[in-house]
């Protein structure tokens, strides 16, 4: 039977003891694979993430003998997703409350909802938007933006442009976290989307994540894609 294998590098953090964060630019590939599984189940799409520096296993045996749709290979272990009861408490830190969180795509519905949530514990948020204004009417977004008050600032930033992304990373003295919600939507199934349209949709997501990760700032806490 046909099989599509999507291989990424260091996208997931599977070694909690080792610290660090996952790769940012490859995160969209996992979302792409999940859409393939929904729209084209016959392709048998599977995702596997290899730790940085590891030797890639043979594609025919990467997920064998299991038939898991997603797996992560870390050191000599192969891990799959499972839901478990968690009793551990997260480590307390003042970093998230003292610093600034940047939210790309910040003037969309997801961005503003995230800002409302973040401001319940953070001191300030930067809402980055390519247009710098709320463009969707009839959803009450402008009123919700105004309700955020002085702790929310709007900045114009095109995440698909390296210089614009670097300017966002440097506009605050202490960016402790980033929610990367910027992106463009498109209608149609994957099979109907040509390469040009795919590039337009993925540019602000994948390129923006990579640009922000390499921006010349010292105190970026993390990037979520």
MARNU-301744 format. One record per residue (C-alpha): x, y, z. Coordinates in nm, 3 decimals. Example, Ala and Ser with C-alpha at 12.3 -4.5 7.8 and 13.67 -1.06 7.14 Angstrom:
<node px="1.230" py="-0.450" pz="0.780"/>
<node px="1.367" py="-0.106" pz="0.714"/>
END
This chain:
<node px="0.000" py="0.000" pz="0.000"/>
<node px="0.115" py="0.361" pz="-0.053"/>
<node px="0.282" py="0.535" pz="0.235"/>
<node px="0.381" py="0.897" pz="0.294"/>
<node px="0.649" py="0.950" pz="0.557"/>
<node px="0.708" py="1.306" pz="0.683"/>
<node px="1.047" py="1.331" pz="0.855"/>
<node px="1.148" py="1.636" pz="1.060"/>
<node px="1.450" py="1.721" pz="1.275"/>
<node px="1.429" py="1.831" pz="1.637"/>
<node px="1.074" py="1.961" pz="1.604"/>
<node px="0.962" py="1.796" pz="1.929"/>
<node px="1.118" py="1.814" pz="2.274"/>
<node px="1.136" py="1.449" pz="2.373"/>
<node px="1.420" py="1.476" pz="2.625"/>
<node px="1.290" py="1.695" pz="2.904"/>
<node px="1.603" py="1.640" pz="3.113"/>
<node px="1.819" py="1.782" pz="2.836"/>
<node px="1.636" py="2.113" pz="2.831"/>
<node px="1.619" py="2.333" pz="2.524"/>
<node px="1.335" py="2.383" pz="2.282"/>
<node px="1.216" py="2.211" pz="1.971"/>
<node px="1.285" py="2.318" pz="1.617"/>
<node px="1.047" py="2.590" pz="1.505"/>
<node px="1.053" py="2.596" pz="1.126"/>
<node px="0.952" py="2.229" pz="1.091"/>
<node px="0.642" py="2.256" pz="1.308"/>
<node px="0.416" py="2.329" pz="1.011"/>
<node px="0.518" py="2.000" pz="0.850"/>
<node px="0.344" py="1.811" pz="1.129"/>
<node px="0.026" py="2.009" pz="1.072"/>
<node px="0.057" py="1.940" pz="0.700"/>
<node px="0.082" py="1.566" pz="0.770"/>
<node px="-0.223" py="1.574" pz="0.996"/>
<node px="-0.428" py="1.735" pz="0.720"/>
<node px="-0.310" py="1.467" pz="0.479"/>
<node px="-0.430" py="1.199" pz="0.720"/>
<node px="-0.772" py="1.361" pz="0.738"/>
<node px="-0.819" py="1.429" pz="0.367"/>
<node px="-0.633" py="1.133" pz="0.215"/>
<node px="-0.641" py="0.846" pz="0.460"/>
<node px="-0.539" py="0.600" pz="0.186"/>
<node px="-0.192" py="0.755" pz="0.173"/>
<node px="-0.111" py="0.618" pz="0.518"/>
<node px="0.073" py="0.939" pz="0.615"/>
<node px="0.302" py="0.908" pz="0.915"/>
<node px="0.523" py="1.163" pz="1.091"/>
<node px="0.854" py="1.095" pz="1.262"/>
<node px="1.086" py="1.341" pz="1.433"/>
<node px="1.457" py="1.268" pz="1.467"/>
<node px="1.673" py="1.428" pz="1.734"/>
<node px="1.939" py="1.668" pz="1.610"/>
<node px="2.262" py="1.486" pz="1.534"/>
<node px="2.099" py="1.142" pz="1.517"/>
<node px="2.150" py="0.917" pz="1.219"/>
<node px="1.829" py="0.884" pz="1.019"/>
<node px="1.697" py="0.532" pz="1.020"/>
<node px="1.582" py="0.357" pz="0.704"/>
<node px="1.244" py="0.505" pz="0.601"/>
<node px="1.101" py="0.155" pz="0.561"/>
<node px="1.174" py="0.078" pz="0.926"/>
<node px="1.142" py="0.418" pz="1.091"/>
<node px="0.805" py="0.342" pz="1.248"/>
<node px="0.815" py="-0.038" pz="1.224"/>
<node px="0.692" py="-0.260" pz="1.375"/>
<node px="0.420" py="-0.031" pz="1.512"/>
<node px="0.167" py="0.154" pz="1.298"/>
<node px="0.166" py="0.475" pz="1.498"/>
<node px="0.083" py="0.786" pz="1.299"/>
<node px="0.332" py="1.001" pz="1.490"/>
<node px="0.659" py="0.915" pz="1.662"/>
<node px="0.973" py="1.082" pz="1.793"/>
<node px="1.317" py="0.922" pz="1.801"/>
<node px="1.543" py="1.046" pz="2.080"/>
<node px="1.879" py="0.884" pz="2.143"/>
<node px="1.805" py="0.510" pz="2.134"/>
<node px="1.435" py="0.545" pz="2.217"/>
<node px="1.129" py="0.567" pz="1.996"/>
<node px="0.839" py="0.755" pz="2.153"/>
<node px="0.471" py="0.785" pz="2.064"/>
<node px="0.194" py="1.005" pz="2.199"/>
<node px="-0.015" py="0.877" pz="2.489"/>
<node px="-0.252" py="1.049" pz="2.730"/>
<node px="-0.158" py="1.000" pz="3.094"/>
<node px="-0.263" py="1.148" pz="3.425"/>
<node px="-0.004" py="1.404" pz="3.532"/>
<node px="0.054" py="1.481" pz="3.899"/>
<node px="0.372" py="1.687" pz="3.860"/>
<node px="0.342" py="2.061" pz="3.917"/>
<node px="0.511" py="2.296" pz="3.670"/>
<node px="0.815" py="2.476" pz="3.799"/>
<node px="0.732" py="2.828" pz="3.914"/>
<node px="0.899" py="3.114" pz="3.736"/>
<node px="0.866" py="3.490" pz="3.741"/>
<node px="0.989" py="3.520" pz="3.382"/>
<node px="0.644" py="3.484" pz="3.227"/>
<node px="0.496" py="3.751" pz="3.451"/>
<node px="0.778" py="4.005" pz="3.436"/>
<node px="0.847" py="4.003" pz="3.065"/>
<node px="0.671" py="4.073" pz="2.738"/>
<node px="0.497" py="3.815" pz="2.522"/>
<node px="0.480" py="3.870" pz="2.147"/>
<node px="0.185" py="3.732" pz="1.952"/>
<node px="0.212" py="3.725" pz="1.574"/>
<node px="-0.116" py="3.738" pz="1.387"/>
<node px="-0.215" py="3.928" pz="1.697"/>
<node px="-0.517" py="4.112" pz="1.556"/>
<node px="-0.701" py="3.802" pz="1.440"/>
<node px="-0.949" py="3.610" pz="1.651"/>
<node px="-0.688" py="3.361" pz="1.774"/>
<node px="-0.434" py="3.634" pz="1.850"/>
<node px="-0.671" py="3.849" pz="2.054"/>
<node px="-0.806" py="3.548" pz="2.243"/>
<node px="-0.449" py="3.448" pz="2.323"/>
<node px="-0.369" py="3.799" pz="2.442"/>
<node px="-0.665" py="3.792" pz="2.680"/>
<node px="-0.536" py="3.468" pz="2.824"/>
<node px="-0.169" py="3.575" pz="2.844"/>
<node px="-0.251" py="3.904" pz="3.018"/>
<node px="-0.408" py="3.713" pz="3.304"/>
<node px="-0.051" py="3.638" pz="3.413"/>
<node px="0.189" py="3.841" pz="3.202"/>
<node px="0.280" py="4.206" pz="3.231"/>
<node px="0.257" py="4.306" pz="2.864"/>
<node px="0.187" py="4.173" pz="2.515"/>
<node px="0.296" py="4.286" pz="2.170"/>
<node px="0.033" py="4.217" pz="1.905"/>
<node px="0.212" py="4.191" pz="1.570"/>
<node px="0.008" py="4.220" pz="1.254"/>
<node px="0.099" py="4.264" pz="0.889"/>
<node px="-0.169" py="4.532" pz="0.840"/>
<node px="-0.161" py="4.681" pz="1.190"/>
<node px="-0.538" py="4.693" pz="1.214"/>
<node px="-0.838" py="4.467" pz="1.276"/>
<node px="-0.960" py="4.367" pz="0.931"/>
<node px="-1.247" py="4.134" pz="1.020"/>
<node px="-1.572" py="4.313" pz="1.099"/>
<node px="-1.870" py="4.174" pz="1.283"/>
<node px="-1.673" py="3.964" pz="1.535"/>
<node px="-1.628" py="4.225" pz="1.805"/>
<node px="-1.248" py="4.207" pz="1.774"/>
<node px="-1.197" py="4.584" pz="1.782"/>
<node px="-1.387" py="4.614" pz="2.110"/>
<node px="-1.195" py="4.323" pz="2.262"/>
<node px="-0.867" py="4.483" pz="2.151"/>
<node px="-0.962" py="4.811" pz="2.319"/>
<node px="-1.054" py="4.623" pz="2.636"/>
<node px="-0.698" py="4.490" pz="2.666"/>
<node px="-0.587" py="4.837" pz="2.769"/>
<node px="-0.240" py="4.987" pz="2.788"/>
<node px="-0.067" py="4.654" pz="2.851"/>
<node px="-0.128" py="4.554" pz="2.488"/>
<node px="0.064" py="4.725" pz="2.208"/>
<node px="0.010" py="4.683" pz="1.834"/>
<node px="0.309" py="4.670" pz="1.600"/>
<node px="0.318" py="4.629" pz="1.222"/>
<node px="0.523" py="4.326" pz="1.122"/>
<node px="0.534" py="4.101" pz="0.816"/>
<node px="0.661" py="3.768" pz="0.951"/>
<node px="0.761" py="3.656" pz="0.600"/>
<node px="1.020" py="3.938" pz="0.591"/>
<node px="1.348" py="3.884" pz="0.778"/>
<node px="1.415" py="4.250" pz="0.859"/>
<node px="1.060" py="4.308" pz="0.980"/>
<node px="1.078" py="4.000" pz="1.204"/>
<node px="1.415" py="4.108" pz="1.346"/>
<node px="1.266" py="4.450" pz="1.427"/>
<node px="0.983" py="4.279" pz="1.619"/>
<node px="1.231" py="4.070" pz="1.816"/>
<node px="1.425" py="4.382" pz="1.912"/>
<node px="1.138" py="4.614" pz="1.997"/>
<node px="1.120" py="4.498" pz="2.357"/>
<node px="1.404" py="4.467" pz="2.605"/>
<node px="1.265" py="4.143" pz="2.745"/>
<node px="1.064" py="3.913" pz="2.518"/>
<node px="1.009" py="3.599" pz="2.725"/>
<node px="0.769" py="3.416" pz="2.496"/>
<node px="0.625" py="3.412" pz="2.148"/>
<node px="0.299" py="3.271" pz="2.017"/>
<node px="0.338" py="3.244" pz="1.642"/>
<node px="-0.022" py="3.261" pz="1.517"/>
<node px="0.047" py="3.445" pz="1.191"/>
<node px="-0.058" py="3.273" pz="0.871"/>
<node px="-0.289" py="3.287" pz="0.573"/>
<node px="-0.585" py="3.066" pz="0.509"/>
<node px="-0.702" py="2.923" pz="0.180"/>
<node px="-0.999" py="2.725" pz="0.060"/>
<node px="-0.978" py="2.385" pz="-0.096"/>
<node px="-0.839" py="2.041" pz="-0.030"/>
<node px="-0.465" py="1.983" pz="-0.036"/>
<node px="-0.490" py="1.794" pz="-0.364"/>
<node px="-0.627" py="2.112" pz="-0.528"/>
<node px="-0.362" py="2.350" pz="-0.395"/>
<node px="-0.076" py="2.433" pz="-0.631"/>
<node px="0.281" py="2.509" pz="-0.519"/>
<node px="0.238" py="2.888" pz="-0.550"/>
<node px="-0.062" py="2.895" pz="-0.317"/>
<node px="0.115" py="2.664" pz="-0.073"/>
<node px="0.414" py="2.899" pz="-0.064"/>
<node px="0.196" py="3.202" pz="0.004"/>
<node px="0.026" py="3.027" pz="0.295"/>
<node px="0.339" py="2.880" pz="0.452"/>
<node px="0.570" py="3.182" pz="0.414"/>
<node px="0.450" py="3.376" pz="0.722"/>
<node px="0.434" py="3.053" pz="0.922"/>
<node px="0.755" py="2.863" pz="0.844"/>
<node px="0.979" py="3.149" pz="0.734"/>
<node px="0.859" py="3.377" pz="1.013"/>
<node px="0.935" py="3.113" pz="1.273"/>
<node px="1.284" py="3.059" pz="1.135"/>
<node px="1.352" py="3.434" pz="1.113"/>
<node px="1.246" py="3.492" pz="1.472"/>
<node px="1.455" py="3.200" pz="1.596"/>
<node px="1.767" py="3.349" pz="1.437"/>
<node px="1.693" py="3.710" pz="1.535"/>
<node px="1.983" py="3.881" pz="1.719"/>
<node px="1.822" py="3.899" pz="2.063"/>
<node px="1.943" py="3.736" pz="2.381"/>
<node px="1.627" py="3.683" pz="2.580"/>
<node px="1.364" py="3.515" pz="2.363"/>
<node px="1.200" py="3.258" pz="2.583"/>
<node px="1.039" py="3.033" pz="2.325"/>
<node px="0.845" py="3.015" pz="2.005"/>
<node px="0.517" py="2.830" pz="1.970"/>
<node px="0.395" py="2.734" pz="1.623"/>
END
